[in-house]
Amino acid sequence: MHSHAEFALAPAPGRSRQNRGSEVVRAALLEAAIGEFAGRGFAGASGRRIAAEAGAHQSQINYHFGSTNELWKAALLFLLDELDQAIAEQLAQLESNEQADQFAAMVRGFVHFAARRPELSRIMMHEGAAPSERLAWFVETQLAHRHRQLLAAWTNLRNSGIAAEVDPDVLYHSMIGAASLLYANGPEAELLGIKPTDYDLTERHAQSLVALLLPGRNKDL
């Protein structure tokens, strides 16, 4: 038996879940930055465009964040907080402490987050394509501990005969891609006649992914 907290994907030590954008301007800059970094990547992003989209002055980026680089980090942390909340909401609905059910809830939370916030996947598609100090920071401070949690749970589920025979070395990228690509590549999906903004589609997507990953789990959430 396992506690629900196991799959809360807690932030790295020292991080807080507190709202990082209480000021109106700061929050607007964050939202504008998320869209800019998702669409153009860090290298193609413009502080001027971010400020204009936020209805702010470019100097306010430095005032609130210190630099565009720190704004990028703040945008990632903001999105990760939303991801953690989406997973926590799914876990809160559980009456079961079974690890398979918790894993399924985590998958559902991620899929629903990816549908609402395709920007995180889009940002990482840009950033993950080449080495950078930003990528190293993200992996070291945010991704590595989440990756360890995921593999530990997956190993237990495989040993229990519940999880699919997916190699742990490819699990993370396989799961992230399966959960998020539909929404990150939303315009492509729409050209194929799929509506990635359809909530019912997201529900079916989540259930399908759970079924693929956990064929030995005999009940739905």
Biotite code that builds the C-alpha atoms (Angstrom):
import biotite.structure as struc

atoms = struc.array([
    struc.Atom([0.000, 0.000, 0.000], chain_id="A", res_id=1, res_name="MET", atom_name="CA", element="C"),
    struc.Atom([1.242, 3.470, -0.789], chain_id="A", res_id=2, res_name="HIS", atom_name="CA", element="C"),
    struc.Atom([0.230, 6.968, 0.199], chain_id="A", res_id=3, res_name="SER", atom_name="CA", element="C"),
    struc.Atom([-1.223, 9.338, -2.373], chain_id="A", res_id=4, res_name="HIS", atom_name="CA", element="C"),
    struc.Atom([1.699, 11.666, -1.722], chain_id="A", res_id=5, res_name="ALA", atom_name="CA", element="C"),
    struc.Atom([3.985, 9.252, -3.551], chain_id="A", res_id=6, res_name="GLU", atom_name="CA", element="C"),
    struc.Atom([2.697, 10.423, -6.907], chain_id="A", res_id=7, res_name="PHE", atom_name="CA", element="C"),
    struc.Atom([2.345, 14.087, -6.054], chain_id="A", res_id=8, res_name="ALA", atom_name="CA", element="C"),
    struc.Atom([5.665, 14.615, -7.863], chain_id="A", res_id=9, res_name="LEU", atom_name="CA", element="C"),
    struc.Atom([6.783, 17.005, -5.163], chain_id="A", res_id=10, res_name="ALA", atom_name="CA", element="C"),
    struc.Atom([8.892, 19.977, -6.201], chain_id="A", res_id=11, res_name="PRO", atom_name="CA", element="C"),
    struc.Atom([12.617, 19.806, -5.713], chain_id="A", res_id=12, res_name="ALA", atom_name="CA", element="C"),
    struc.Atom([13.907, 20.680, -2.232], chain_id="A", res_id=13, res_name="PRO", atom_name="CA", element="C"),
    struc.Atom([13.720, 24.403, -1.604], chain_id="A", res_id=14, res_name="GLY", atom_name="CA", element="C"),
    struc.Atom([10.868, 24.998, -4.027], chain_id="A", res_id=15, res_name="ARG", atom_name="CA", element="C"),
    struc.Atom([7.502, 26.285, -2.908], chain_id="A", res_id=16, res_name="SER", atom_name="CA", element="C"),
    struc.Atom([4.087, 25.817, -4.454], chain_id="A", res_id=17, res_name="ARG", atom_name="CA", element="C"),
    struc.Atom([3.167, 29.384, -3.552], chain_id="A", res_id=18, res_name="GLN", atom_name="CA", element="C"),
    struc.Atom([1.796, 31.662, -6.208], chain_id="A", res_id=19, res_name="ASN", atom_name="CA", element="C"),
    struc.Atom([4.740, 33.277, -7.969], chain_id="A", res_id=20, res_name="ARG", atom_name="CA", element="C"),
    struc.Atom([2.672, 35.891, -9.801], chain_id="A", res_id=21, res_name="GLY", atom_name="CA", element="C"),
    struc.Atom([0.640, 37.810, -7.277], chain_id="A", res_id=22, res_name="SER", atom_name="CA", element="C"),
    struc.Atom([1.281, 41.172, -8.967], chain_id="A", res_id=23, res_name="GLU", atom_name="CA", element="C"),
    struc.Atom([-0.854, 41.783, -12.023], chain_id="A", res_id=24, res_name="VAL", atom_name="CA", element="C"),
    struc.Atom([2.047, 42.879, -14.217], chain_id="A", res_id=25, res_name="VAL", atom_name="CA", element="C"),
    struc.Atom([4.258, 40.008, -13.173], chain_id="A", res_id=26, res_name="ARG", atom_name="CA", element="C"),
    struc.Atom([1.479, 37.513, -13.883], chain_id="A", res_id=27, res_name="ALA", atom_name="CA", element="C"),
    struc.Atom([0.846, 39.086, -17.287], chain_id="A", res_id=28, res_name="ALA", atom_name="CA", element="C"),
    struc.Atom([4.554, 38.910, -18.136], chain_id="A", res_id=29, res_name="LEU", atom_name="CA", element="C"),
    struc.Atom([4.634, 35.237, -17.168], chain_id="A", res_id=30, res_name="LEU", atom_name="CA", element="C"),
    struc.Atom([1.672, 34.385, -19.392], chain_id="A", res_id=31, res_name="GLU", atom_name="CA", element="C"),
    struc.Atom([3.114, 36.336, -22.289], chain_id="A", res_id=32, res_name="ALA", atom_name="CA", element="C"),
    struc.Atom([6.497, 34.680, -21.815], chain_id="A", res_id=33, res_name="ALA", atom_name="CA", element="C"),
    struc.Atom([4.959, 31.209, -21.772], chain_id="A", res_id=34, res_name="ILE", atom_name="CA", element="C"),
    struc.Atom([3.369, 31.867, -25.155], chain_id="A", res_id=35, res_name="GLY", atom_name="CA", element="C"),
    struc.Atom([6.526, 33.423, -26.584], chain_id="A", res_id=36, res_name="GLU", atom_name="CA", element="C"),
    struc.Atom([8.892, 30.681, -25.423], chain_id="A", res_id=37, res_name="PHE", atom_name="CA", element="C"),
    struc.Atom([6.458, 27.979, -26.561], chain_id="A", res_id=38, res_name="ALA", atom_name="CA", element="C"),
    struc.Atom([6.130, 29.483, -30.012], chain_id="A", res_id=39, res_name="GLY", atom_name="CA", element="C"),
    struc.Atom([9.699, 30.597, -30.678], chain_id="A", res_id=40, res_name="ARG", atom_name="CA", element="C"),
    struc.Atom([11.973, 28.968, -28.145], chain_id="A", res_id=41, res_name="GLY", atom_name="CA", element="C"),
    struc.Atom([14.350, 30.924, -25.953], chain_id="A", res_id=42, res_name="PHE", atom_name="CA", element="C"),
    struc.Atom([16.681, 31.839, -28.812], chain_id="A", res_id=43, res_name="ALA", atom_name="CA", element="C"),
    struc.Atom([13.866, 33.271, -30.914], chain_id="A", res_id=44, res_name="GLY", atom_name="CA", element="C"),
    struc.Atom([12.021, 34.980, -28.077], chain_id="A", res_id=45, res_name="ALA", atom_name="CA", element="C"),
    struc.Atom([11.808, 38.756, -27.852], chain_id="A", res_id=46, res_name="SER", atom_name="CA", element="C"),
    struc.Atom([11.590, 40.661, -24.588], chain_id="A", res_id=47, res_name="GLY", atom_name="CA", element="C"),
    struc.Atom([9.929, 43.460, -26.499], chain_id="A", res_id=48, res_name="ARG", atom_name="CA", element="C"),
    struc.Atom([7.191, 41.148, -27.786], chain_id="A", res_id=49, res_name="ARG", atom_name="CA", element="C"),
    struc.Atom([6.682, 39.650, -24.339], chain_id="A", res_id=50, res_name="ILE", atom_name="CA", element="C"),
    struc.Atom([6.316, 43.074, -22.763], chain_id="A", res_id=51, res_name="ALA", atom_name="CA", element="C"),
    struc.Atom([3.972, 44.278, -25.494], chain_id="A", res_id=52, res_name="ALA", atom_name="CA", element="C"),
    struc.Atom([1.761, 41.185, -25.161], chain_id="A", res_id=53, res_name="GLU", atom_name="CA", element="C"),
    struc.Atom([1.637, 41.729, -21.390], chain_id="A", res_id=54, res_name="ALA", atom_name="CA", element="C"),
    struc.Atom([0.833, 45.414, -21.749], chain_id="A", res_id=55, res_name="GLY", atom_name="CA", element="C"),
    struc.Atom([4.024, 46.238, -19.885], chain_id="A", res_id=56, res_name="ALA", atom_name="CA", element="C"),
    struc.Atom([7.340, 47.961, -20.479], chain_id="A", res_id=57, res_name="HIS", atom_name="CA", element="C"),
    struc.Atom([10.344, 45.838, -21.407], chain_id="A", res_id=58, res_name="GLN", atom_name="CA", element="C"),
    struc.Atom([12.224, 47.201, -18.386], chain_id="A", res_id=59, res_name="SER", atom_name="CA", element="C"),
    struc.Atom([9.625, 45.532, -16.161], chain_id="A", res_id=60, res_name="GLN", atom_name="CA", element="C"),
    struc.Atom([10.984, 42.122, -17.167], chain_id="A", res_id=61, res_name="ILE", atom_name="CA", element="C"),
    struc.Atom([14.250, 42.940, -15.416], chain_id="A", res_id=62, res_name="ASN", atom_name="CA", element="C"),
    struc.Atom([12.412, 44.551, -12.517], chain_id="A", res_id=63, res_name="TYR", atom_name="CA", element="C"),
    struc.Atom([10.275, 41.479, -11.818], chain_id="A", res_id=64, res_name="HIS", atom_name="CA", element="C"),
    struc.Atom([12.595, 38.678, -12.942], chain_id="A", res_id=65, res_name="PHE", atom_name="CA", element="C"),
    struc.Atom([16.116, 40.062, -13.276], chain_id="A", res_id=66, res_name="GLY", atom_name="CA", element="C"),
    struc.Atom([16.678, 38.867, -16.847], chain_id="A", res_id=67, res_name="SER", atom_name="CA", element="C"),
    struc.Atom([15.020, 37.054, -19.745], chain_id="A", res_id=68, res_name="THR", atom_name="CA", element="C"),
    struc.Atom([16.842, 33.908, -18.664], chain_id="A", res_id=69, res_name="ASN", atom_name="CA", element="C"),
    struc.Atom([15.286, 34.117, -15.212], chain_id="A", res_id=70, res_name="GLU", atom_name="CA", element="C"),
    struc.Atom([11.919, 34.830, -16.802], chain_id="A", res_id=71, res_name="LEU", atom_name="CA", element="C"),
    struc.Atom([12.281, 31.571, -18.760], chain_id="A", res_id=72, res_name="TRP", atom_name="CA", element="C"),
    struc.Atom([12.969, 29.697, -15.533], chain_id="A", res_id=73, res_name="LYS", atom_name="CA", element="C"),
    struc.Atom([10.020, 31.346, -13.805], chain_id="A", res_id=74, res_name="ALA", atom_name="CA", element="C"),
    struc.Atom([7.757, 30.371, -16.700], chain_id="A", res_id=75, res_name="ALA", atom_name="CA", element="C"),
    struc.Atom([8.850, 26.725, -16.419], chain_id="A", res_id=76, res_name="LEU", atom_name="CA", element="C"),
    struc.Atom([8.318, 26.694, -12.663], chain_id="A", res_id=77, res_name="LEU", atom_name="CA", element="C"),
    struc.Atom([4.884, 28.234, -13.097], chain_id="A", res_id=78, res_name="PHE", atom_name="CA", element="C"),
    struc.Atom([3.889, 25.518, -15.570], chain_id="A", res_id=79, res_name="LEU", atom_name="CA", element="C"),
    struc.Atom([5.302, 22.772, -13.357], chain_id="A", res_id=80, res_name="LEU", atom_name="CA", element="C"),
    struc.Atom([3.225, 24.053, -10.462], chain_id="A", res_id=81, res_name="ASP", atom_name="CA", element="C"),
    struc.Atom([0.134, 23.745, -12.666], chain_id="A", res_id=82, res_name="GLU", atom_name="CA", element="C"),
    struc.Atom([1.178, 20.206, -13.603], chain_id="A", res_id=83, res_name="LEU", atom_name="CA", element="C"),
    struc.Atom([1.641, 19.266, -9.949], chain_id="A", res_id=84, res_name="ASP", atom_name="CA", element="C"),
    struc.Atom([-1.792, 20.674, -9.166], chain_id="A", res_id=85, res_name="GLN", atom_name="CA", element="C"),
    struc.Atom([-3.417, 18.748, -12.024], chain_id="A", res_id=86, res_name="ALA", atom_name="CA", element="C"),
    struc.Atom([-1.928, 15.499, -10.708], chain_id="A", res_id=87, res_name="ILE", atom_name="CA", element="C"),
    struc.Atom([-2.852, 16.337, -7.126], chain_id="A", res_id=88, res_name="ALA", atom_name="CA", element="C"),
    struc.Atom([-6.468, 16.915, -8.170], chain_id="A", res_id=89, res_name="GLU", atom_name="CA", element="C"),
    struc.Atom([-6.628, 13.469, -9.750], chain_id="A", res_id=90, res_name="GLN", atom_name="CA", element="C"),
    struc.Atom([-5.028, 11.840, -6.701], chain_id="A", res_id=91, res_name="LEU", atom_name="CA", element="C"),
    struc.Atom([-7.479, 13.603, -4.400], chain_id="A", res_id=92, res_name="ALA", atom_name="CA", element="C"),
    struc.Atom([-10.360, 11.816, -6.132], chain_id="A", res_id=93, res_name="GLN", atom_name="CA", element="C"),
    struc.Atom([-8.962, 8.376, -5.315], chain_id="A", res_id=94, res_name="LEU", atom_name="CA", element="C"),
    struc.Atom([-10.341, 6.155, -2.590], chain_id="A", res_id=95, res_name="GLU", atom_name="CA", element="C"),
    struc.Atom([-7.654, 3.576, -3.308], chain_id="A", res_id=96, res_name="SER", atom_name="CA", element="C"),
    struc.Atom([-4.070, 3.526, -2.063], chain_id="A", res_id=97, res_name="ASN", atom_name="CA", element="C"),
    struc.Atom([-3.029, 0.938, -4.638], chain_id="A", res_id=98, res_name="GLU", atom_name="CA", element="C"),
    struc.Atom([0.059, 1.996, -6.539], chain_id="A", res_id=99, res_name="GLN", atom_name="CA", element="C"),
    struc.Atom([-1.486, 1.105, -9.900], chain_id="A", res_id=100, res_name="ALA", atom_name="CA", element="C"),
    struc.Atom([-4.438, 3.404, -9.227], chain_id="A", res_id=101, res_name="ASP", atom_name="CA", element="C"),
    struc.Atom([-2.111, 6.189, -8.147], chain_id="A", res_id=102, res_name="GLN", atom_name="CA", element="C"),
    struc.Atom([-0.028, 5.759, -11.295], chain_id="A", res_id=103, res_name="PHE", atom_name="CA", element="C"),
    struc.Atom([-3.186, 5.858, -13.399], chain_id="A", res_id=104, res_name="ALA", atom_name="CA", element="C"),
    struc.Atom([-4.258, 9.068, -11.658], chain_id="A", res_id=105, res_name="ALA", atom_name="CA", element="C"),
    struc.Atom([-0.852, 10.590, -12.355], chain_id="A", res_id=106, res_name="MET", atom_name="CA", element="C"),
    struc.Atom([-1.184, 9.720, -16.051], chain_id="A", res_id=107, res_name="VAL", atom_name="CA", element="C"),
    struc.Atom([-4.673, 11.199, -16.173], chain_id="A", res_id=108, res_name="ARG", atom_name="CA", element="C"),
    struc.Atom([-3.484, 14.367, -14.489], chain_id="A", res_id=109, res_name="GLY", atom_name="CA", element="C"),
    struc.Atom([-0.652, 14.759, -16.938], chain_id="A", res_id=110, res_name="PHE", atom_name="CA", element="C"),
    struc.Atom([-2.865, 14.213, -19.983], chain_id="A", res_id=111, res_name="VAL", atom_name="CA", element="C"),
    struc.Atom([-5.414, 16.767, -18.798], chain_id="A", res_id=112, res_name="HIS", atom_name="CA", element="C"),
    struc.Atom([-2.635, 19.235, -18.017], chain_id="A", res_id=113, res_name="PHE", atom_name="CA", element="C"),
    struc.Atom([-1.070, 18.699, -21.458], chain_id="A", res_id=114, res_name="ALA", atom_name="CA", element="C"),
    struc.Atom([-4.423, 19.378, -23.073], chain_id="A", res_id=115, res_name="ALA", atom_name="CA", element="C"),
    struc.Atom([-4.855, 22.654, -21.170], chain_id="A", res_id=116, res_name="ARG", atom_name="CA", element="C"),
    struc.Atom([-1.223, 23.715, -21.307], chain_id="A", res_id=117, res_name="ARG", atom_name="CA", element="C"),
    struc.Atom([0.501, 22.445, -24.470], chain_id="A", res_id=118, res_name="PRO", atom_name="CA", element="C"),
    struc.Atom([3.057, 25.217, -23.964], chain_id="A", res_id=119, res_name="GLU", atom_name="CA", element="C"),
    struc.Atom([5.200, 23.161, -21.568], chain_id="A", res_id=120, res_name="LEU", atom_name="CA", element="C"),
    struc.Atom([5.760, 20.441, -24.156], chain_id="A", res_id=121, res_name="SER", atom_name="CA", element="C"),
    struc.Atom([6.378, 23.015, -26.856], chain_id="A", res_id=122, res_name="ARG", atom_name="CA", element="C"),
    struc.Atom([8.949, 24.833, -24.730], chain_id="A", res_id=123, res_name="ILE", atom_name="CA", element="C"),
    struc.Atom([10.774, 21.586, -24.008], chain_id="A", res_id=124, res_name="MET", atom_name="CA", element="C"),
    struc.Atom([10.729, 20.586, -27.675], chain_id="A", res_id=125, res_name="MET", atom_name="CA", element="C"),
    struc.Atom([12.703, 23.752, -28.348], chain_id="A", res_id=126, res_name="HIS", atom_name="CA", element="C"),
    struc.Atom([14.990, 23.521, -25.337], chain_id="A", res_id=127, res_name="GLU", atom_name="CA", element="C"),
    struc.Atom([15.583, 19.782, -25.391], chain_id="A", res_id=128, res_name="GLY", atom_name="CA", element="C"),
    struc.Atom([16.933, 19.838, -28.952], chain_id="A", res_id=129, res_name="ALA", atom_name="CA", element="C"),
    struc.Atom([20.362, 21.226, -28.035], chain_id="A", res_id=130, res_name="ALA", atom_name="CA", element="C"),
    struc.Atom([22.573, 21.409, -24.946], chain_id="A", res_id=131, res_name="PRO", atom_name="CA", element="C"),
    struc.Atom([22.270, 24.610, -22.926], chain_id="A", res_id=132, res_name="SER", atom_name="CA", element="C"),
    struc.Atom([22.711, 25.900, -19.412], chain_id="A", res_id=133, res_name="GLU", atom_name="CA", element="C"),
    struc.Atom([18.931, 26.277, -19.196], chain_id="A", res_id=134, res_name="ARG", atom_name="CA", element="C"),
    struc.Atom([18.394, 22.636, -20.115], chain_id="A", res_id=135, res_name="LEU", atom_name="CA", element="C"),
    struc.Atom([21.006, 21.503, -17.590], chain_id="A", res_id=136, res_name="ALA", atom_name="CA", element="C"),
    struc.Atom([19.318, 23.618, -14.908], chain_id="A", res_id=137, res_name="TRP", atom_name="CA", element="C"),
    struc.Atom([15.908, 22.155, -15.749], chain_id="A", res_id=138, res_name="PHE", atom_name="CA", element="C"),
    struc.Atom([17.108, 18.558, -15.660], chain_id="A", res_id=139, res_name="VAL", atom_name="CA", element="C"),
    struc.Atom([19.160, 18.984, -12.495], chain_id="A", res_id=140, res_name="GLU", atom_name="CA", element="C"),
    struc.Atom([16.659, 20.953, -10.443], chain_id="A", res_id=141, res_name="THR", atom_name="CA", element="C"),
    struc.Atom([13.262, 19.855, -11.786], chain_id="A", res_id=142, res_name="GLN", atom_name="CA", element="C"),
    struc.Atom([13.337, 16.745, -13.954], chain_id="A", res_id=143, res_name="LEU", atom_name="CA", element="C"),
    struc.Atom([15.843, 14.358, -12.395], chain_id="A", res_id=144, res_name="ALA", atom_name="CA", element="C"),
    struc.Atom([13.933, 13.722, -9.150], chain_id="A", res_id=145, res_name="HIS", atom_name="CA", element="C"),
    struc.Atom([10.641, 13.334, -11.042], chain_id="A", res_id=146, res_name="ARG", atom_name="CA", element="C"),
    struc.Atom([12.320, 10.855, -13.374], chain_id="A", res_id=147, res_name="HIS", atom_name="CA", element="C"),
    struc.Atom([13.607, 8.822, -10.412], chain_id="A", res_id=148, res_name="ARG", atom_name="CA", element="C"),
    struc.Atom([10.131, 8.737, -8.847], chain_id="A", res_id=149, res_name="GLN", atom_name="CA", element="C"),
    struc.Atom([8.608, 7.576, -12.118], chain_id="A", res_id=150, res_name="LEU", atom_name="CA", element="C"),
    struc.Atom([11.130, 4.770, -12.654], chain_id="A", res_id=151, res_name="LEU", atom_name="CA", element="C"),
    struc.Atom([10.831, 3.530, -9.075], chain_id="A", res_id=152, res_name="ALA", atom_name="CA", element="C"),
    struc.Atom([7.060, 3.260, -9.403], chain_id="A", res_id=153, res_name="ALA", atom_name="CA", element="C"),
    struc.Atom([7.347, 1.665, -12.830], chain_id="A", res_id=154, res_name="TRP", atom_name="CA", element="C"),
    struc.Atom([9.784, -0.962, -11.569], chain_id="A", res_id=155, res_name="THR", atom_name="CA", element="C"),
    struc.Atom([7.363, -1.924, -8.797], chain_id="A", res_id=156, res_name="ASN", atom_name="CA", element="C"),
    struc.Atom([4.442, -2.129, -11.212], chain_id="A", res_id=157, res_name="LEU", atom_name="CA", element="C"),
    struc.Atom([6.398, -4.249, -13.694], chain_id="A", res_id=158, res_name="ARG", atom_name="CA", element="C"),
    struc.Atom([7.522, -6.578, -10.931], chain_id="A", res_id=159, res_name="ASN", atom_name="CA", element="C"),
    struc.Atom([3.866, -6.918, -9.911], chain_id="A", res_id=160, res_name="SER", atom_name="CA", element="C"),
    struc.Atom([2.862, -7.876, -13.464], chain_id="A", res_id=161, res_name="GLY", atom_name="CA", element="C"),
    struc.Atom([0.613, -4.826, -13.819], chain_id="A", res_id=162, res_name="ILE", atom_name="CA", element="C"),
    struc.Atom([2.676, -2.594, -16.101], chain_id="A", res_id=163, res_name="ALA", atom_name="CA", element="C"),
    struc.Atom([3.418, -3.132, -19.775], chain_id="A", res_id=164, res_name="ALA", atom_name="CA", element="C"),
    struc.Atom([6.798, -4.508, -20.803], chain_id="A", res_id=165, res_name="GLU", atom_name="CA", element="C"),
    struc.Atom([8.224, -1.070, -21.549], chain_id="A", res_id=166, res_name="VAL", atom_name="CA", element="C"),
    struc.Atom([11.946, -0.666, -20.984], chain_id="A", res_id=167, res_name="ASP", atom_name="CA", element="C"),
    struc.Atom([12.560, 1.818, -18.153], chain_id="A", res_id=168, res_name="PRO", atom_name="CA", element="C"),
    struc.Atom([15.145, 3.614, -20.299], chain_id="A", res_id=169, res_name="ASP", atom_name="CA", element="C"),
    struc.Atom([12.460, 4.639, -22.789], chain_id="A", res_id=170, res_name="VAL", atom_name="CA", element="C"),
    struc.Atom([9.512, 4.918, -20.424], chain_id="A", res_id=171, res_name="LEU", atom_name="CA", element="C"),
    struc.Atom([9.733, 8.633, -19.641], chain_id="A", res_id=172, res_name="TYR", atom_name="CA", element="C"),
    struc.Atom([9.986, 9.912, -23.205], chain_id="A", res_id=173, res_name="HIS", atom_name="CA", element="C"),
    struc.Atom([7.483, 7.349, -24.478], chain_id="A", res_id=174, res_name="SER", atom_name="CA", element="C"),
    struc.Atom([4.931, 8.349, -21.844], chain_id="A", res_id=175, res_name="MET", atom_name="CA", element="C"),
    struc.Atom([5.495, 12.096, -22.173], chain_id="A", res_id=176, res_name="ILE", atom_name="CA", element="C"),
    struc.Atom([5.207, 11.921, -25.947], chain_id="A", res_id=177, res_name="GLY", atom_name="CA", element="C"),
    struc.Atom([2.099, 9.765, -25.837], chain_id="A", res_id=178, res_name="ALA", atom_name="CA", element="C"),
    struc.Atom([0.456, 12.076, -23.311], chain_id="A", res_id=179, res_name="ALA", atom_name="CA", element="C"),
    struc.Atom([1.319, 15.448, -24.826], chain_id="A", res_id=180, res_name="SER", atom_name="CA", element="C"),
    struc.Atom([2.115, 15.314, -28.545], chain_id="A", res_id=181, res_name="LEU", atom_name="CA", element="C"),
    struc.Atom([-1.543, 15.429, -29.577], chain_id="A", res_id=182, res_name="LEU", atom_name="CA", element="C"),
    struc.Atom([-1.866, 18.823, -27.897], chain_id="A", res_id=183, res_name="TYR", atom_name="CA", element="C"),
    struc.Atom([1.603, 20.190, -28.594], chain_id="A", res_id=184, res_name="ALA", atom_name="CA", element="C"),
    struc.Atom([0.936, 19.470, -32.289], chain_id="A", res_id=185, res_name="ASN", atom_name="CA", element="C"),
    struc.Atom([-2.663, 20.634, -32.054], chain_id="A", res_id=186, res_name="GLY", atom_name="CA", element="C"),
    struc.Atom([-2.768, 22.400, -35.441], chain_id="A", res_id=187, res_name="PRO", atom_name="CA", element="C"),
    struc.Atom([-1.619, 19.183, -37.137], chain_id="A", res_id=188, res_name="GLU", atom_name="CA", element="C"),
    struc.Atom([-4.268, 17.183, -35.278], chain_id="A", res_id=189, res_name="ALA", atom_name="CA", element="C"),
    struc.Atom([-6.964, 19.612, -36.375], chain_id="A", res_id=190, res_name="GLU", atom_name="CA", element="C"),
    struc.Atom([-5.967, 19.143, -40.015], chain_id="A", res_id=191, res_name="LEU", atom_name="CA", element="C"),
    struc.Atom([-6.519, 15.419, -39.478], chain_id="A", res_id=192, res_name="LEU", atom_name="CA", element="C"),
    struc.Atom([-10.029, 16.102, -38.215], chain_id="A", res_id=193, res_name="GLY", atom_name="CA", element="C"),
    struc.Atom([-9.180, 15.692, -34.519], chain_id="A", res_id=194, res_name="ILE", atom_name="CA", element="C"),
    struc.Atom([-10.199, 18.354, -32.012], chain_id="A", res_id=195, res_name="LYS", atom_name="CA", element="C"),
    struc.Atom([-7.539, 18.438, -29.280], chain_id="A", res_id=196, res_name="PRO", atom_name="CA", element="C"),
    struc.Atom([-9.606, 20.940, -27.279], chain_id="A", res_id=197, res_name="THR", atom_name="CA", element="C"),
    struc.Atom([-12.501, 18.460, -26.951], chain_id="A", res_id=198, res_name="ASP", atom_name="CA", element="C"),
    struc.Atom([-12.736, 17.448, -23.281], chain_id="A", res_id=199, res_name="TYR", atom_name="CA", element="C"),
    struc.Atom([-14.293, 14.089, -24.140], chain_id="A", res_id=200, res_name="ASP", atom_name="CA", element="C"),
    struc.Atom([-11.318, 13.359, -26.405], chain_id="A", res_id=201, res_name="LEU", atom_name="CA", element="C"),
    struc.Atom([-8.935, 14.152, -23.551], chain_id="A", res_id=202, res_name="THR", atom_name="CA", element="C"),
    struc.Atom([-10.847, 11.774, -21.286], chain_id="A", res_id=203, res_name="GLU", atom_name="CA", element="C"),
    struc.Atom([-10.656, 8.985, -23.878], chain_id="A", res_id=204, res_name="ARG", atom_name="CA", element="C"),
    struc.Atom([-6.991, 9.749, -24.454], chain_id="A", res_id=205, res_name="HIS", atom_name="CA", element="C"),
    struc.Atom([-6.219, 9.481, -20.735], chain_id="A", res_id=206, res_name="ALA", atom_name="CA", element="C"),
    struc.Atom([-8.086, 6.206, -20.370], chain_id="A", res_id=207, res_name="GLN", atom_name="CA", element="C"),
    struc.Atom([-6.419, 4.779, -23.465], chain_id="A", res_id=208, res_name="SER", atom_name="CA", element="C"),
    struc.Atom([-2.954, 5.667, -22.239], chain_id="A", res_id=209, res_name="LEU", atom_name="CA", element="C"),
    struc.Atom([-3.649, 4.136, -18.829], chain_id="A", res_id=210, res_name="VAL", atom_name="CA", element="C"),
    struc.Atom([-4.832, 0.943, -20.556], chain_id="A", res_id=211, res_name="ALA", atom_name="CA", element="C"),
    struc.Atom([-1.667, 0.804, -22.668], chain_id="A", res_id=212, res_name="LEU", atom_name="CA", element="C"),
    struc.Atom([0.689, 1.379, -19.765], chain_id="A", res_id=213, res_name="LEU", atom_name="CA", element="C"),
    struc.Atom([-1.110, -0.736, -17.171], chain_id="A", res_id=214, res_name="LEU", atom_name="CA", element="C"),
    struc.Atom([-2.679, -3.732, -18.960], chain_id="A", res_id=215, res_name="PRO", atom_name="CA", element="C"),
    struc.Atom([-2.718, -5.698, -15.702], chain_id="A", res_id=216, res_name="GLY", atom_name="CA", element="C"),
    struc.Atom([-4.898, -3.147, -13.937], chain_id="A", res_id=217, res_name="ARG", atom_name="CA", element="C"),
    struc.Atom([-8.450, -4.441, -13.995], chain_id="A", res_id=218, res_name="ASN", atom_name="CA", element="C"),
    struc.Atom([-10.492, -1.396, -13.068], chain_id="A", res_id=219, res_name="LYS", atom_name="CA", element="C"),
    struc.Atom([-11.013, 2.150, -14.252], chain_id="A", res_id=220, res_name="ASP", atom_name="CA", element="C"),
    struc.Atom([-10.536, 5.208, -12.081], chain_id="A", res_id=221, res_name="LEU", atom_name="CA", element="C"),
])
